[in-house]
């Protein structure tokens, strides 16, 4: 019994030495933690945009007449400009989400902003993967047909098996590229949104 009493006394001493946090302290910690995560989502989107711009500039340096290529249909240029506009819109949304979370002082508002941020990231990843799949589905057949001597020559000489080969090859290439970029997006955004989800669950427990 004496040993048990000594252990209890030691335990009480340890509890007394531990820092005591109020609910406000915990709330502030969660606010800072969530704000930091959303800030990183914004930074990652900027890095991704910068990488995309660098790729385009590199392609223009290698082939300066790329944008003036008459063999490319004009709607592709419009598609490029429209998709770039959508990317800028998502980056703007990431920034707005970060500002909202960094300035909020309400747990209810913080939880709502976390859910909004996760939805924005989800929509952005879905949109980006769709654009990537569409680009591959255009680029692969175009490259194959150009390599065969142009559309007229390919149409005149191609048989059913070549059309099937082109279709299957395009689908496989699109799936592989999308899978690759999905892995990259998971590392860039998925881990951040998982941590946001964890914060949301912790906040929900504190509120209940």
N, C-alpha and C positions, 0 to 999 in steps of 0.2 A: 504493500500500500504506500509506503514511503517513497518508493521509486516512481509510482504512478503520480503521486502529488508533485514530485519534483518535475516530472515531464509536463504536467499541466502548467506549473509556474513558468517553465521555460517557454512553453507555447504562448502564454499570455504576454510574456516579455517580447517575443517576436512579433506578435500582433500589434503591440504598442509601438514598435519601431517602424512598422510598415506605414507608408504614406497613405492618408485617407483622401479619396477623391469624391467630390460632390457630383451630383447629377449634371450641374453646369459645366464642371471640368470635363466630364465624359462627353457631353454634347459638343463642347468646343474641340475636343480631340477628334471626334467623328467628322465634324465640319471641316477641319484642316486636312484630315486624311482623304475625304471625298473630293475636296477642292483640288488637292495635289494630283489625284488620279485623273480627274477630268482635264486638268491642265496638261497632263502628259498625253491624253487623247488628242488634244489640240496641237501639241508640239509634233506628235507623230504624223498627223495629217499634213502639217506644213513640210515635214521632211519628205513625206511621200510625194507631195506636189513638187518640191524642189527636184527630187529624183526624176520625176516625169518630165519636167522642163529640161533637165540636163540631157535626157535621152533624145528629146526632140531636137535640141540644139546640136547634139552630136550627129544626128541623122542629117540635119541640114548642112553641117560642115562636110560630111562625106558626099552628100548629093545635094548641092545648092538648089537645083531646079525641082526638088521634090514637090513643093507646093504648087508649082506651075506645070506639073506633069499632065499633059493632055490625055494620056491614056487612063487616068483616074477619073471616075465619074464625079461630077460636081457635088452630088449629094453627100459624098464622103467628107468633103470639106465642111459642109453644114453640120454633119454628124459630129465631127471633131470639135467644132466651136460650141455646139449645143451641150455635148458631154463635158467639155471644160467648164462651161457656165454652171452646170449642175454640181461639179466638184467644188467650185468656189462657193456655191450655196451651202453645201454640207460643211465646209470649213468655217463659214460664217456661223452656222448653227452650233458647231463645236465651241466656238468662241463665246457665243451667247450663253450656252449651257454652263461654261466655265465661270462667266461673270455672275450668273444667277446663283450658282452654288457658293462662290467665294464671298458673296455679299449677304447671303441669307442667314438669319439667326433663329429660324423656326425649324424644329425637327420635322414637322409636317411638310413644310415647303422643301426641306432637304430631301426627304423621301420621294416627293413628287419629282424633283429635279433629277434625282438619280435614275428614276424610271424613264424620264424623258431622254436623258443622255444615252441610256442603254438602247432605247428604241432608235435613236438617231444613228448610233453606231451600227446597229443591225441593218437598218435601211441602207446605210452607206455601203456596207460590205456587200449586200445583195445587189445593189446597183452596180458597183465596181465589177463584181464577178460576171454580171450580165453583159456589161460592156466588153469585158475581156473575152468572153465566149463569142460574142457577136464579131469582134475584131478578128479572132482566129478563124471563124467560119467564113470571113471575107478574104483574109490574107492567104490562107492555105490554097483554096481553089484558084485565086488570082495568080499566085506564084506558080502553081502547077501548070495552069493554062498558058501563062506567058513563057514558061520553060518549054512548052510543047510547040511554040511558034505563034501563039495568038489564038483568039477565040474562033476565028473563021477556020483556021487549019485544024484546031482541036475538034470542032463540031463536025468537020468534014471527014476526019479520019478516026474519031473515037468510036468505040463499040460499047455495048452494054456493060461488059466487064470493066472497062476503063472508067465508065461513069460510076459504077458501084465501088470501085477501088478509091475513086476520088471522094465519094460520099462517106465511105467508112473511114478513110484516112482523116478526113476533116473532123468527123465526130470524135475519133480517138485523140487527135491532136487537141481539140477543144477541151475534152475531158481531162487530159493530162495537164494542160496549162491552167485550167480552172482549179484543179486539185492542188497544183503547186502554189498558186496565189492564195487559195483558201488556207493552206498551211502558213503562209507568210502573214496573212491577215489575222489568223488565230494568235500567232506569236505577238503581233503588233497591237491588236485591239482586243482579242479574245481574253487574254490574261488580265488586261486592265478592267474590262467589263465584268469579269468574274469577281475581281476584288470589290468592284462597286456593288455587285449583287450581295456579296458577303456583308458589306457595310449596311446595305438595306435591311438584311435579315437581323443584324445586330440592333439597328435602330428600331425595328419593329418589336423586338423583344423588350427594349428599354421602354417603349411607349406602352406596351401592354401591361 
